[in-house]
Amino acid sequence: LQPQNSAVWSNLGLVYSEQGEFEQAYEALQKAKQHSAGRDQAVYANLGIMHEFQGQHEQALAAYQKGFQLAPTIDFYREKIELLQETLAQERSGALKTLQE
C-alpha cells in the first residue's frame, strides 16, 4: 500500500463501500481527502457512491457537488446531482403527504 497516495485510499474506500463495510470506507475516503488536500475529484465520486449505498442522499449530493466544483466537465457529476435532486424532491413530497394525512 502507498500510504500517501490518495487514489489508493479512494479506491480502497470504494471497495469497502461495495462490500457494505461503510465505517472502513469512510475512514479510507477521509484519508484520501487528506492526502489529496481535498483536490482529487474522484474521492468525492467515491464518497457520493458510499453515501448512496447507505441511502444518505443529502450527503451524497453534497459530495457530488464538491466533485463537480473540482471537475465541471465530467458528466457523471451532473447526472448524479440531477438524479439526487429529483430523489430528494420526491422524498420531501412523500414526507409532506405523510404529515398531511
SVG drawing of the C-alpha trace seen along z (x, -y; Angstrom):
<svg xmlns="http://www.w3.org/2000/svg" viewBox="-55 -24 59 31">
<polyline fill="none" stroke="black" stroke-width="0.4" points="0.0,0.0 1.2,-3.5 0.0,-5.4 0.4,-8.9 -1.4,-8.0 -5.0,-9.5 -6.0,-7.3 -5.2,-4.1 -7.2,-5.2 -10.1,-6.4 -10.2,-3.1 -10.0,-1.2 -12.9,-3.2 -15.0,-2.3 -14.2,1.4 -15.2,1.2 -18.5,-0.6 -19.3,2.1 -18.8,4.7 -21.1,2.8 -18.2,2.0 -19.1,-1.6 -17.1,-2.6 -13.9,-1.4 -15.0,-3.0 -15.5,-6.3 -12.1,-6.1 -10.3,-5.3 -12.1,-8.1 -11.2,-10.6 -7.5,-9.6 -7.9,-10.0 -9.2,-13.5 -6.4,-14.3 -3.7,-13.1 -5.1,-14.9 -5.7,-18.1 -9.3,-17.9 -8.4,-18.4 -9.0,-14.9 -12.4,-14.8 -12.5,-11.0 -12.6,-11.0 -15.8,-12.9 -17.3,-10.5 -16.5,-7.6 -17.8,-9.5 -21.1,-10.1 -21.3,-6.4 -20.7,-5.4 -23.5,-7.7 -25.9,-6.5 -25.3,-2.8 -26.4,-3.9 -29.4,-5.8 -27.9,-9.1 -29.0,-11.2 -28.2,-14.6 -24.6,-13.7 -24.2,-12.0 -25.5,-15.2 -23.0,-17.3 -20.1,-15.0 -21.1,-15.1 -21.5,-18.8 -17.9,-19.1 -16.7,-16.8 -18.5,-18.9 -16.8,-22.0 -13.4,-20.3 -14.3,-18.8 -17.2,-20.6 -16.6,-18.9 -17.3,-15.3 -20.9,-14.4 -21.0,-11.8 -21.4,-14.6 -24.1,-16.5 -26.1,-13.3 -25.8,-12.3 -26.7,-15.7 -29.8,-15.9 -30.9,-12.4 -30.4,-13.1 -32.2,-16.4 -35.2,-14.6 -34.9,-11.8 -34.8,-14.3 -37.7,-16.3 -39.8,-13.0 -38.7,-12.1 -39.8,-15.5 -43.0,-15.3 -43.7,-11.9 -42.9,-13.1 -45.2,-16.1 -48.1,-13.9 -47.5,-11.6 -47.6,-14.6 -50.8,-15.9 -52.6,-12.5"/>
</svg>
